[in-house]
Amino acid sequence: MISRTIAFFRQNPVFTHDNLPSLDANIDKLTVEFTSLDLASLHCLMRNMGAKYLPSAYYKVRMIPFYEGMG
């Protein structure tokens, strides 16, 4: 599953209304970026989730909101 997820986001790093029609109207664009966590951050994240370490992939998701009437 992890390799499929990584492959999907490599092929689709940007989501817009053109390629994802169900995207909320207030969101103009979502971008997905693979990121690495250092060991301390990874440990902290897993501890806060109450999980033991499992193979995983971490992504930053950024959005650019679109507000009508601005600008």
N, CA, C and O atoms as a Tripos MOL2 file, in Angstrom:
@<TRIPOS>MOLECULE
protein
  284   283    71     0     0
PROTEIN
NO_CHARGES

@<TRIPOS>ATOM
      1 N           0.8120   -1.1900    0.0000 N.3       1 MET1
      2 CA          0.0000    0.0000    0.0000 C.3       1 MET1
      3 C           0.8610    1.2620    0.0000 C.2       1 MET1
      4 O           0.5250    2.2460   -0.6600 O.2       1 MET1
      5 N           1.9600    1.2340    0.7330 N.am      2 ILE2
      6 CA          2.8050    2.4280    0.7920 C.3       2 ILE2
      7 C           3.3740    2.7500   -0.5860 C.2       2 ILE2
      8 O           3.3710    3.9090   -1.0000 O.2       2 ILE2
      9 N           3.8540    1.7540   -1.2900 N.am      3 SER3
     10 CA          4.4360    2.0190   -2.6090 C.3       3 SER3
     11 C           3.3720    2.5360   -3.5730 C.2       3 SER3
     12 O           3.6750    3.3800   -4.4160 O.2       3 SER3
     13 N           2.1540    2.0610   -3.4730 N.am      4 ARG4
     14 CA          1.0690    2.5680   -4.3230 C.3       4 ARG4
     15 C           0.7390    4.0120   -3.9820 C.2       4 ARG4
     16 O           0.4940    4.8260   -4.8730 O.2       4 ARG4
     17 N           0.7330    4.3290   -2.6950 N.am      5 THR5
     18 CA          0.4570    5.7040   -2.2700 C.3       5 THR5
     19 C           1.5360    6.6480   -2.7710 C.2       5 THR5
     20 O           1.2340    7.7150   -3.3060 O.2       5 THR5
     21 N           2.7920    6.2600   -2.5990 N.am      6 ILE6
     22 CA          3.9050    7.0910   -3.0700 C.3       6 ILE6
     23 C           3.8180    7.2750   -4.5820 C.2       6 ILE6
     24 O           3.9990    8.3870   -5.0780 O.2       6 ILE6
     25 N           3.5440    6.2040   -5.3160 N.am      7 ALA7
     26 CA          3.4290    6.2970   -6.7780 C.3       7 ALA7
     27 C           2.2770    7.2160   -7.1720 C.2       7 ALA7
     28 O           2.4160    8.0180   -8.0950 O.2       7 ALA7
     29 N           1.1430    7.1090   -6.4830 N.am      8 PHE8
     30 CA         -0.0090    7.9610   -6.7920 C.3       8 PHE8
     31 C           0.3330    9.4300   -6.6170 C.2       8 PHE8
     32 O           0.0630   10.2410   -7.5030 O.2       8 PHE8
     33 N           0.9320    9.7840   -5.4670 N.am      9 PHE9
     34 CA          1.2360   11.1860   -5.2180 C.3       9 PHE9
     35 C           2.3960   11.6970   -6.0850 C.2       9 PHE9
     36 O           2.4810   12.8990   -6.3370 O.2       9 PHE9
     37 N           3.2750   10.8250   -6.5400 N.am     10 ARG10
     38 CA          4.3110   11.2460   -7.4960 C.3      10 ARG10
     39 C           3.6720   11.6090   -8.8270 C.2      10 ARG10
     40 O           4.0910   12.5600   -9.4870 O.2      10 ARG10
     41 N           2.6600   10.8480   -9.2190 N.am     11 GLN11
     42 CA          1.9820   11.1120  -10.4860 C.3      11 GLN11
     43 C           0.9780   12.2510  -10.3710 C.2      11 GLN11
     44 O           0.6450   12.8870  -11.3710 O.2      11 GLN11
     45 N           0.4910   12.5130   -9.1590 N.am     12 ASN12
     46 CA         -0.5480   13.5240   -8.9400 C.3      12 ASN12
     47 C          -0.1750   14.4400   -7.7750 C.2      12 ASN12
     48 O          -0.8190   14.3820   -6.7280 O.2      12 ASN12
     49 N           0.8440   15.2820   -7.9290 N.am     13 PRO13
     50 CA          1.2530   16.1280   -6.8020 C.3      13 PRO13
     51 C           0.3990   17.3810   -6.6170 C.2      13 PRO13
     52 O           0.5180   18.0670   -5.6010 O.2      13 PRO13
     53 N          -0.4650   17.6840   -7.5970 N.am     14 VAL14
     54 CA         -1.2930   18.8890   -7.5240 C.3      14 VAL14
     55 C          -2.7360   18.5120   -7.8290 C.2      14 VAL14
     56 O          -3.0170   17.8040   -8.7960 O.2      14 VAL14
     57 N          -3.6440   18.9960   -6.9900 N.am     15 PHE15
     58 CA         -5.0660   18.7700   -7.1960 C.3      15 PHE15
     59 C          -5.7480   20.1080   -7.4060 C.2      15 PHE15
     60 O          -5.6230   21.0140   -6.5820 O.2      15 PHE15
     61 N          -6.4720   20.2290   -8.5120 N.am     16 THR16
     62 CA         -7.2280   21.4400   -8.8330 C.3      16 THR16
     63 C          -8.6530   21.0100   -9.1780 C.2      16 THR16
     64 O          -8.9690   19.8210   -9.1590 O.2      16 THR16
     65 N          -9.4910   21.9610   -9.4860 N.am     17 HIS17
     66 CA        -10.8590   21.6400   -9.8730 C.3      17 HIS17
     67 C         -10.9040   20.9170  -11.2170 C.2      17 HIS17
     68 O         -11.8750   20.2220  -11.5190 O.2      17 HIS17
     69 N          -9.8590   21.0780  -12.0210 N.am     18 ASP18
     70 CA         -9.8110   20.3900  -13.3140 C.3      18 ASP18
     71 C          -9.6200   18.8820  -13.1490 C.2      18 ASP18
     72 O         -10.2650   18.0960  -13.8440 O.2      18 ASP18
     73 N          -8.7350   18.4750  -12.2300 N.am     19 ASN19
     74 CA         -8.4740   17.0440  -12.0710 C.3      19 ASN19
     75 C          -9.1750   16.4380  -10.8520 C.2      19 ASN19
     76 O          -9.1090   15.2270  -10.6390 O.2      19 ASN19
     77 N          -9.8450   17.2700  -10.0520 N.am     20 LEU20
     78 CA        -10.6130   16.7860   -8.9030 C.3      20 LEU20
     79 C         -11.8690   17.6540   -8.7570 C.2      20 LEU20
     80 O         -11.9070   18.5530   -7.9180 O.2      20 LEU20
     81 N         -12.8920   17.3870   -9.5700 N.am     21 PRO21
     82 CA        -14.0820   18.2320   -9.5870 C.3      21 PRO21
     83 C         -14.7820   18.3670   -8.2390 C.2      21 PRO21
     84 O         -15.4730   19.3590   -8.0070 O.2      21 PRO21
     85 N         -14.6230   17.4120   -7.3620 N.am     22 SER22
     86 CA        -15.2900   17.4770   -6.0570 C.3      22 SER22
     87 C         -14.5140   18.2900   -5.0220 C.2      22 SER22
     88 O         -14.9230   18.3630   -3.8640 O.2      22 SER22
     89 N         -13.4040   18.8970   -5.4230 N.am     23 LEU23
     90 CA        -12.6180   19.7350   -4.5190 C.3      23 LEU23
     91 C         -13.4800   20.9000   -4.0440 C.2      23 LEU23
     92 O         -14.1770   21.5290   -4.8400 O.2      23 LEU23
     93 N         -13.4310   21.1780   -2.7660 N.am     24 ASP24
     94 CA        -14.2290   22.2580   -2.1850 C.3      24 ASP24
     95 C         -14.0370   23.5490   -2.9700 C.2      24 ASP24
     96 O         -12.9200   23.8760   -3.3720 O.2      24 ASP24
     97 N         -15.1130   24.2740   -3.1860 N.am     25 ALA25
     98 CA        -15.0740   25.4960   -3.9790 C.3      25 ALA25
     99 C         -14.1680   26.5620   -3.3580 C.2      25 ALA25
    100 O         -13.6690   27.4250   -4.0810 O.2      25 ALA25
    101 N         -13.9430   26.5290   -2.0570 N.am     26 ASN26
    102 CA        -13.0820   27.5000   -1.3790 C.3      26 ASN26
    103 C         -11.5980   27.1900   -1.5160 C.2      26 ASN26
    104 O         -10.7570   27.9840   -1.0960 O.2      26 ASN26
    105 N         -11.2710   26.0490   -2.0980 N.am     27 ILE27
    106 CA         -9.8740   25.6530   -2.2760 C.3      27 ILE27
    107 C          -9.5530   25.7100   -3.7610 C.2      27 ILE27
    108 O         -10.1680   25.0090   -4.5660 O.2      27 ILE27
    109 N          -8.5990   26.5380   -4.1150 N.am     28 ASP28
    110 CA         -8.2020   26.6740   -5.5100 C.3      28 ASP28
    111 C          -7.2670   25.5450   -5.9280 C.2      28 ASP28
    112 O          -7.3620   25.0320   -7.0430 O.2      28 ASP28
    113 N          -6.3610   25.1610   -5.0230 N.am     29 LYS29
    114 CA         -5.3610   24.1520   -5.3690 C.3      29 LYS29
    115 C          -4.8270   23.4940   -4.1010 C.2      29 LYS29
    116 O          -4.6310   24.1670   -3.0890 O.2      29 LYS29
    117 N          -4.5900   22.1780   -4.1500 N.am     30 LEU30
    118 CA         -3.8920   21.4310   -3.0950 C.3      30 LEU30
    119 C          -2.6140   20.8780   -3.6980 C.2      30 LEU30
    120 O          -2.6330   20.3170   -4.7940 O.2      30 LEU30
    121 N          -1.5080   21.0320   -2.9930 N.am     31 THR31
    122 CA         -0.2610   20.4150   -3.4340 C.3      31 THR31
    123 C           0.2010   19.4390   -2.3600 C.2      31 THR31
    124 O           0.0280   19.6750   -1.1640 O.2      31 THR31
    125 N           0.7920   18.3390   -2.8150 N.am     32 VAL32
    126 CA          1.2600   17.2830   -1.9190 C.3      32 VAL32
    127 C           2.7440   17.1040   -2.1540 C.2      32 VAL32
    128 O           3.1860   16.9180   -3.2880 O.2      32 VAL32
    129 N           3.5190   17.1610   -1.0690 N.am     33 GLU33
    130 CA          4.9770   17.0820   -1.1720 C.3      33 GLU33
    131 C           5.5050   16.0460   -0.1880 C.2      33 GLU33
    132 O           5.2530   16.1320    1.0140 O.2      33 GLU33
    133 N           6.2450   15.0600   -0.7120 N.am     34 PHE34
    134 CA          6.8720   14.0540    0.1430 C.3      34 PHE34
    135 C           7.8680   14.7390    1.0610 C.2      34 PHE34
    136 O           8.6060   15.6190    0.6190 O.2      34 PHE34
    137 N           7.9050   14.3590    2.3190 N.am     35 THR35
    138 CA          8.8290   14.9780    3.2590 C.3      35 THR35
    139 C           9.4680   13.9130    4.1430 C.2      35 THR35
    140 O           8.9070   12.8380    4.3510 O.2      35 THR35
    141 N          10.6270   14.2280    4.6450 N.am     36 SER36
    142 CA         11.3360   13.3330    5.5690 C.3      36 SER36
    143 C          11.2660   13.9140    6.9700 C.2      36 SER36
    144 O          11.3360   15.1290    7.1560 O.2      36 SER36
    145 N          11.1300   13.0510    7.9340 N.am     37 LEU37
    146 CA         11.1650   13.4720    9.3320 C.3      37 LEU37
    147 C          12.4460   12.9570    9.9560 C.2      37 LEU37
    148 O          12.8640   11.8290    9.6920 O.2      37 LEU37
    149 N          13.0730   13.7900   10.7920 N.am     38 ASP38
    150 CA         14.2330   13.2910   11.5190 C.3      38 ASP38
    151 C          13.7360   12.3210   12.5950 C.2      38 ASP38
    152 O          12.5410   12.2760   12.8870 O.2      38 ASP38
    153 N          14.6380   11.5600   13.1740 N.am     39 LEU39
    154 CA         14.2360   10.5180   14.1220 C.3      39 LEU39
    155 C          13.4830   11.0690   15.3270 C.2      39 LEU39
    156 O          12.5420   10.4350   15.8050 O.2      39 LEU39
    157 N          13.8800   12.2330   15.8250 N.am     40 ALA40
    158 CA         13.2050   12.8180   16.9820 C.3      40 ALA40
    159 C          11.7620   13.1990   16.6350 C.2      40 ALA40
    160 O          10.8480   12.9390   17.4190 O.2      40 ALA40
    161 N          11.5550   13.8080   15.4790 N.am     41 SER41
    162 CA         10.2050   14.1870   15.0540 C.3      41 SER41
    163 C           9.3400   12.9580   14.8130 C.2      41 SER41
    164 O           8.1670   12.9330   15.1870 O.2      41 SER41
    165 N           9.9200   11.9420   14.1880 N.am     42 LEU42
    166 CA          9.1950   10.7000   13.9360 C.3      42 LEU42
    167 C           8.7690   10.0490   15.2440 C.2      42 LEU42
    168 O           7.6270    9.6100   15.3800 O.2      42 LEU42
    169 N           9.6890    9.9850   16.2080 N.am     43 HIS43
    170 CA          9.3870    9.4070   17.5130 C.3      43 HIS43
    171 C           8.2670   10.1920   18.2020 C.2      43 HIS43
    172 O           7.3380    9.6000   18.7530 O.2      43 HIS43
    173 N           8.3570   11.5070   18.1690 N.am     44 CYS44
    174 CA          7.3490   12.3630   18.7980 C.3      44 CYS44
    175 C           5.9820   12.1610   18.1480 C.2      44 CYS44
    176 O           4.9740   12.0510   18.8460 O.2      44 CYS44
    177 N           5.9460   12.1130   16.8350 N.am     45 LEU45
    178 CA          4.6860   11.9140   16.1270 C.3      45 LEU45
    179 C           4.0570   10.5720   16.4790 C.2      45 LEU45
    180 O           2.8660   10.5000   16.7800 O.2      45 LEU45
    181 N           4.8500    9.5210   16.4420 N.am     46 MET46
    182 CA          4.3240    8.1930   16.7600 C.3      46 MET46
    183 C           3.8500    8.1220   18.2080 C.2      46 MET46
    184 O           2.8130    7.5230   18.4930 O.2      46 MET46
    185 N           4.6010    8.7260   19.1190 N.am     47 ARG47
    186 CA          4.2160    8.7330   20.5240 C.3      47 ARG47
    187 C           2.8940    9.4760   20.7140 C.2      47 ARG47
    188 O           2.0190    9.0130   21.4460 O.2      47 ARG47
    189 N           2.7470   10.6310   20.0540 N.am     48 ASN48
    190 CA          1.5180   11.4080   20.1830 C.3      48 ASN48
    191 C           0.3130   10.6890   19.5980 C.2      48 ASN48
    192 O          -0.8090   10.8810   20.0650 O.2      48 ASN48
    193 N           0.5340    9.8660   18.5860 N.am     49 MET49
    194 CA         -0.5670    9.0910   18.0030 C.3      49 MET49
    195 C          -0.8350    7.8170   18.8020 C.2      49 MET49
    196 O          -1.8420    7.1440   18.5810 O.2      49 MET49
    197 N           0.0550    7.4900   19.7190 N.am     50 GLY50
    198 CA         -0.1050    6.2630   20.4960 C.3      50 GLY50
    199 C           0.1800    5.0210   19.6770 C.2      50 GLY50
    200 O          -0.3480    3.9460   19.9610 O.2      50 GLY50
    201 N           1.0220    5.1680   18.6510 N.am     51 ALA51
    202 CA          1.3080    4.0530   17.7630 C.3      51 ALA51
    203 C           2.7570    3.6230   17.8890 C.2      51 ALA51
    204 O           3.6330    4.4190   18.2280 O.2      51 ALA51
    205 N           2.9920    2.3550   17.6100 N.am     52 LYS52
    206 CA          4.3570    1.8790   17.4710 C.3      52 LYS52
    207 C           4.7810    2.1910   16.0480 C.2      52 LYS52
    208 O           3.9410    2.3670   15.1660 O.2      52 LYS52
    209 N           6.0780    2.2570   15.8280 N.am     53 TYR53
    210 CA          6.5610    2.5880   14.4850 C.3      53 TYR53
    211 C           6.1140    1.5280   13.4930 C.2      53 TYR53
    212 O           6.2520    0.3270   13.7290 O.2      53 TYR53
    213 N           5.5840    1.9950   12.3970 N.am     54 LEU54
    214 CA          5.2310    1.1470   11.2640 C.3      54 LEU54
    215 C           5.8360    1.7920   10.0210 C.2      54 LEU54
    216 O           6.0610    3.0020   10.0030 O.2      54 LEU54
    217 N           6.0980    1.0140    8.9960 N.am     55 PRO55
    218 CA          6.5730    1.6350    7.7570 C.3      55 PRO55
    219 C           5.5670    2.7100    7.3320 C.2      55 PRO55
    220 O           4.3560    2.4970    7.3890 O.2      55 PRO55
    221 N           6.0760    3.8440    6.9130 N.am     56 SER56
    222 CA          5.1720    4.9620    6.6430 C.3      56 SER56
    223 C           5.7990    5.9420    5.6650 C.2      56 SER56
    224 O           7.0010    5.9040    5.4020 O.2      56 SER56
    225 N           4.9610    6.8170    5.1340 N.am     57 ALA57
    226 CA          5.3920    7.9070    4.2620 C.3      57 ALA57
    227 C           4.7060    9.1640    4.7640 C.2      57 ALA57
    228 O           3.5390    9.1230    5.1540 O.2      57 ALA57
    229 N           5.4180   10.2730    4.7580 N.am     58 TYR58
    230 CA          4.8860   11.5280    5.2830 C.3      58 TYR58
    231 C           4.8530   12.5720    4.1820 C.2      58 TYR58
    232 O           5.7970   12.7160    3.4050 O.2      58 TYR58
    233 N           3.7520   13.2910    4.1340 N.am     59 TYR59
    234 CA          3.5500   14.3060    3.1110 C.3      59 TYR59
    235 C           3.1250   15.6200    3.7350 C.2      59 TYR59
    236 O           2.3920   15.6470    4.7240 O.2      59 TYR59
    237 N           3.5950   16.7110    3.1410 N.am     60 LYS60
    238 CA          3.0860   18.0390    3.4610 C.3      60 LYS60
    239 C           1.9640   18.2990    2.4710 C.2      60 LYS60
    240 O           2.1180   18.0710    1.2710 O.2      60 LYS60
    241 N           0.8500   18.7690    2.9720 N.am     61 VAL61
    242 CA         -0.2570   19.1480    2.0980 C.3      61 VAL61
    243 C          -0.4370   20.6460    2.2480 C.2      61 VAL61
    244 O          -0.6210   21.1560    3.3530 O.2      61 VAL61
    245 N          -0.3820   21.3350    1.1360 N.am     62 ARG62
    246 CA         -0.5400   22.7880    1.1410 C.3      62 ARG62
    247 C          -1.7580   23.1340    0.3030 C.2      62 ARG62
    248 O          -2.0570   22.4810   -0.6970 O.2      62 ARG62
    249 N          -2.4420   24.1650    0.7300 N.am     63 MET63
    250 CA         -3.5870   24.5860   -0.0600 C.3      63 MET63
    251 C          -3.5410   26.0790   -0.3010 C.2      63 MET63
    252 O          -3.0140   26.8490    0.5020 O.2      63 MET63
    253 N          -4.1000   26.4570   -1.4140 N.am     64 ILE64
    254 CA         -4.2240   27.8680   -1.7430 C.3      64 ILE64
    255 C          -5.7170   28.1600   -1.7850 C.2      64 ILE64
    256 O          -6.3930   27.7810   -2.7410 O.2      64 ILE64
    257 N          -6.2390   28.8300   -0.7610 N.am     65 PRO65
    258 CA         -7.6780   29.0980   -0.7410 C.3      65 PRO65
    259 C          -8.0460   30.1860   -1.7560 C.2      65 PRO65
    260 O          -7.2470   31.0680   -2.0700 O.2      65 PRO65
    261 N          -9.2350   30.0960   -2.2380 N.am     66 PHE66
    262 CA         -9.7520   31.0990   -3.1610 C.3      66 PHE66
    263 C         -10.9740   31.7320   -2.5370 C.2      66 PHE66
    264 O         -11.9470   31.0390   -2.2400 O.2      66 PHE66
    265 N         -10.9400   33.0250   -2.3350 N.am     67 TYR67
    266 CA        -12.0590   33.7480   -1.7370 C.3      67 TYR67
    267 C         -12.5990   34.7280   -2.7630 C.2      67 TYR67
    268 O         -11.8880   35.6310   -3.2040 O.2      67 TYR67
    269 N         -13.8410   34.5510   -3.1360 N.am     68 GLU68
    270 CA        -14.4650   35.4630   -4.0990 C.3      68 GLU68
    271 C         -14.5840   36.8600   -3.5180 C.2      68 GLU68
    272 O         -14.8000   37.0240   -2.3170 O.2      68 GLU68
    273 N         -14.4460   37.8550   -4.3620 N.am     69 GLY69
    274 CA        -14.5950   39.2280   -3.9260 C.3      69 GLY69
    275 C         -13.3260   39.8620   -3.3910 C.2      69 GLY69
    276 O         -13.3250   41.0450   -3.0500 O.2      69 GLY69
    277 N         -12.2450   39.0990   -3.3120 N.am     70 MET70
    278 CA        -10.9760   39.6650   -2.8290 C.3      70 MET70
    279 C         -10.1440   40.0740   -4.0330 C.2      70 MET70
    280 O         -10.1710   39.4240   -5.0790 O.2      70 MET70
    281 N          -9.4080   41.1590   -3.8680 N.am     71 GLY71
    282 CA         -8.4440   41.5500   -4.8800 C.3      71 GLY71
    283 C          -9.0590   42.3700   -5.9150 C.2      71 GLY71
    284 O          -8.3820   42.7890   -6.8530 O.2      71 GLY71
@<TRIPOS>BOND
     1     1     2 1
     2     2     3 1
     3     3     4 2
     4     3     5 am
     5     5     6 1
     6     6     7 1
     7     7     8 2
     8     7     9 am
     9     9    10 1
    10    10    11 1
    11    11    12 2
    12    11    13 am
    13    13    14 1
    14    14    15 1
    15    15    16 2
    16    15    17 am
    17    17    18 1
    18    18    19 1
    19    19    20 2
    20    19    21 am
    21    21    22 1
    22    22    23 1
    23    23    24 2
    24    23    25 am
    25    25    26 1
    26    26    27 1
    27    27    28 2
    28    27    29 am
    29    29    30 1
    30    30    31 1
    31    31    32 2
    32    31    33 am
    33    33    34 1
    34    34    35 1
    35    35    36 2
    36    35    37 am
    37    37    38 1
    38    38    39 1
    39    39    40 2
    40    39    41 am
    41    41    42 1
    42    42    43 1
    43    43    44 2
    44    43    45 am
    45    45    46 1
    46    46    47 1
    47    47    48 2
    48    47    49 am
    49    49    50 1
    50    50    51 1
    51    51    52 2
    52    51    53 am
    53    53    54 1
    54    54    55 1
    55    55    56 2
    56    55    57 am
    57    57    58 1
    58    58    59 1
    59    59    60 2
    60    59    61 am
    61    61    62 1
    62    62    63 1
    63    63    64 2
    64    63    65 am
    65    65    66 1
    66    66    67 1
    67    67    68 2
    68    67    69 am
    69    69    70 1
    70    70    71 1
    71    71    72 2
    72    71    73 am
    73    73    74 1
    74    74    75 1
    75    75    76 2
    76    75    77 am
    77    77    78 1
    78    78    79 1
    79    79    80 2
    80    79    81 am
    81    81    82 1
    82    82    83 1
    83    83    84 2
    84    83    85 am
    85    85    86 1
    86    86    87 1
    87    87    88 2
    88    87    89 am
    89    89    90 1
    90    90    91 1
    91    91    92 2
    92    91    93 am
    93    93    94 1
    94    94    95 1
    95    95    96 2
    96    95    97 am
    97    97    98 1
    98    98    99 1
    99    99   100 2
   100    99   101 am
   101   101   102 1
   102   102   103 1
   103   103   104 2
   104   103   105 am
   105   105   106 1
   106   106   107 1
   107   107   108 2
   108   107   109 am
   109   109   110 1
   110   110   111 1
   111   111   112 2
   112   111   113 am
   113   113   114 1
   114   114   115 1
   115   115   116 2
   116   115   117 am
   117   117   118 1
   118   118   119 1
   119   119   120 2
   120   119   121 am
   121   121   122 1
   122   122   123 1
   123   123   124 2
   124   123   125 am
   125   125   126 1
   126   126   127 1
   127   127   128 2
   128   127   129 am
   129   129   130 1
   130   130   131 1
   131   131   132 2
   132   131   133 am
   133   133   134 1
   134   134   135 1
   135   135   136 2
   136   135   137 am
   137   137   138 1
   138   138   139 1
   139   139   140 2
   140   139   141 am
   141   141   142 1
   142   142   143 1
   143   143   144 2
   144   143   145 am
   145   145   146 1
   146   146   147 1
   147   147   148 2
   148   147   149 am
   149   149   150 1
   150   150   151 1
   151   151   152 2
   152   151   153 am
   153   153   154 1
   154   154   155 1
   155   155   156 2
   156   155   157 am
   157   157   158 1
   158   158   159 1
   159   159   160 2
   160   159   161 am
   161   161   162 1
   162   162   163 1
   163   163   164 2
   164   163   165 am
   165   165   166 1
   166   166   167 1
   167   167   168 2
   168   167   169 am
   169   169   170 1
   170   170   171 1
   171   171   172 2
   172   171   173 am
   173   173   174 1
   174   174   175 1
   175   175   176 2
   176   175   177 am
   177   177   178 1
   178   178   179 1
   179   179   180 2
   180   179   181 am
   181   181   182 1
   182   182   183 1
   183   183   184 2
   184   183   185 am
   185   185   186 1
   186   186   187 1
   187   187   188 2
   188   187   189 am
   189   189   190 1
   190   190   191 1
   191   191   192 2
   192   191   193 am
   193   193   194 1
   194   194   195 1
   195   195   196 2
   196   195   197 am
   197   197   198 1
   198   198   199 1
   199   199   200 2
   200   199   201 am
   201   201   202 1
   202   202   203 1
   203   203   204 2
   204   203   205 am
   205   205   206 1
   206   206   207 1
   207   207   208 2
   208   207   209 am
   209   209   210 1
   210   210   211 1
   211   211   212 2
   212   211   213 am
   213   213   214 1
   214   214   215 1
   215   215   216 2
   216   215   217 am
   217   217   218 1
   218   218   219 1
   219   219   220 2
   220   219   221 am
   221   221   222 1
   222   222   223 1
   223   223   224 2
   224   223   225 am
   225   225   226 1
   226   226   227 1
   227   227   228 2
   228   227   229 am
   229   229   230 1
   230   230   231 1
   231   231   232 2
   232   231   233 am
   233   233   234 1
   234   234   235 1
   235   235   236 2
   236   235   237 am
   237   237   238 1
   238   238   239 1
   239   239   240 2
   240   239   241 am
   241   241   242 1
   242   242   243 1
   243   243   244 2
   244   243   245 am
   245   245   246 1
   246   246   247 1
   247   247   248 2
   248   247   249 am
   249   249   250 1
   250   250   251 1
   251   251   252 2
   252   251   253 am
   253   253   254 1
   254   254   255 1
   255   255   256 2
   256   255   257 am
   257   257   258 1
   258   258   259 1
   259   259   260 2
   260   259   261 am
   261   261   262 1
   262   262   263 1
   263   263   264 2
   264   263   265 am
   265   265   266 1
   266   266   267 1
   267   267   268 2
   268   267   269 am
   269   269   270 1
   270   270   271 1
   271   271   272 2
   272   271   273 am
   273   273   274 1
   274   274   275 1
   275   275   276 2
   276   275   277 am
   277   277   278 1
   278   278   279 1
   279   279   280 2
   280   279   281 am
   281   281   282 1
   282   282   283 1
   283   283   284 2
@<TRIPOS>SUBSTRUCTURE
     1 MET1         2 RESIDUE 1 A MET
     2 ILE2         6 RESIDUE 1 A ILE
     3 SER3        10 RESIDUE 1 A SER
     4 ARG4        14 RESIDUE 1 A ARG
     5 THR5        18 RESIDUE 1 A THR
     6 ILE6        22 RESIDUE 1 A ILE
     7 ALA7        26 RESIDUE 1 A ALA
     8 PHE8        30 RESIDUE 1 A PHE
     9 PHE9        34 RESIDUE 1 A PHE
    10 ARG10       38 RESIDUE 1 A ARG
    11 GLN11       42 RESIDUE 1 A GLN
    12 ASN12       46 RESIDUE 1 A ASN
    13 PRO13       50 RESIDUE 1 A PRO
    14 VAL14       54 RESIDUE 1 A VAL
    15 PHE15       58 RESIDUE 1 A PHE
    16 THR16       62 RESIDUE 1 A THR
    17 HIS17       66 RESIDUE 1 A HIS
    18 ASP18       70 RESIDUE 1 A ASP
    19 ASN19       74 RESIDUE 1 A ASN
    20 LEU20       78 RESIDUE 1 A LEU
    21 PRO21       82 RESIDUE 1 A PRO
    22 SER22       86 RESIDUE 1 A SER
    23 LEU23       90 RESIDUE 1 A LEU
    24 ASP24       94 RESIDUE 1 A ASP
    25 ALA25       98 RESIDUE 1 A ALA
    26 ASN26      102 RESIDUE 1 A ASN
    27 ILE27      106 RESIDUE 1 A ILE
    28 ASP28      110 RESIDUE 1 A ASP
    29 LYS29      114 RESIDUE 1 A LYS
    30 LEU30      118 RESIDUE 1 A LEU
    31 THR31      122 RESIDUE 1 A THR
    32 VAL32      126 RESIDUE 1 A VAL
    33 GLU33      130 RESIDUE 1 A GLU
    34 PHE34      134 RESIDUE 1 A PHE
    35 THR35      138 RESIDUE 1 A THR
    36 SER36      142 RESIDUE 1 A SER
    37 LEU37      146 RESIDUE 1 A LEU
    38 ASP38      150 RESIDUE 1 A ASP
    39 LEU39      154 RESIDUE 1 A LEU
    40 ALA40      158 RESIDUE 1 A ALA
    41 SER41      162 RESIDUE 1 A SER
    42 LEU42      166 RESIDUE 1 A LEU
    43 HIS43      170 RESIDUE 1 A HIS
    44 CYS44      174 RESIDUE 1 A CYS
    45 LEU45      178 RESIDUE 1 A LEU
    46 MET46      182 RESIDUE 1 A MET
    47 ARG47      186 RESIDUE 1 A ARG
    48 ASN48      190 RESIDUE 1 A ASN
    49 MET49      194 RESIDUE 1 A MET
    50 GLY50      198 RESIDUE 1 A GLY
    51 ALA51      202 RESIDUE 1 A ALA
    52 LYS52      206 RESIDUE 1 A LYS
    53 TYR53      210 RESIDUE 1 A TYR
    54 LEU54      214 RESIDUE 1 A LEU
    55 PRO55      218 RESIDUE 1 A PRO
    56 SER56      222 RESIDUE 1 A SER
    57 ALA57      226 RESIDUE 1 A ALA
    58 TYR58      230 RESIDUE 1 A TYR
    59 TYR59      234 RESIDUE 1 A TYR
    60 LYS60      238 RESIDUE 1 A LYS
    61 VAL61      242 RESIDUE 1 A VAL
    62 ARG62      246 RESIDUE 1 A ARG
    63 MET63      250 RESIDUE 1 A MET
    64 ILE64      254 RESIDUE 1 A ILE
    65 PRO65      258 RESIDUE 1 A PRO
    66 PHE66      262 RESIDUE 1 A PHE
    67 TYR67      266 RESIDUE 1 A TYR
    68 GLU68      270 RESIDUE 1 A GLU
    69 GLY69      274 RESIDUE 1 A GLY
    70 MET70      278 RESIDUE 1 A MET
    71 GLY71      282 RESIDUE 1 A GLY
